[in-house]
Amino acid sequence: MPHYSDGTEARVGDVVRGRASYLRDADGELREVVGTVLAVEVGYTCNLVLAVTEVHDGPVPPAGVSIFGGIWAQLVIEYGQADHFELVKRA
């Protein structure tokens, strides 16, 4: 089984923090994210599937997204390498 940076075994439901594979900041650098592990895959470099909530304060969101005071949130599925993440909370 894949393990986080501290050697703890990765498990579905864990809340983790680290740099994922696709979400980038305005400068094109990988962003640090906090997310919930949806799946742990053995034998792949990107061995975590994460649910990450992105908060936006800007352009109009996609149809059907709730807006609160001009701020809206979107659930994003992201991928990452377990040893690039640290465990925040065990499920």
Sequence and secondary structure as in RCSB ss.txt:
>XXXX:A:sequence
MPHYSDGTEARVGDVVRGRASYLRDADGELREVVGTVLAVEVGYTCNLVLAVTEVHDGPVPPAGVSIFGGIWAQL
VIEYGQADHFELVKRA
>XXXX:A:secstr
  B TTS B  TT EEEEEEEEEE TTS EEEEEEEEEEE TT SS EEEEEEEEEESS   TT  EETTEEEEE
EEEEE GGGEEEEE  
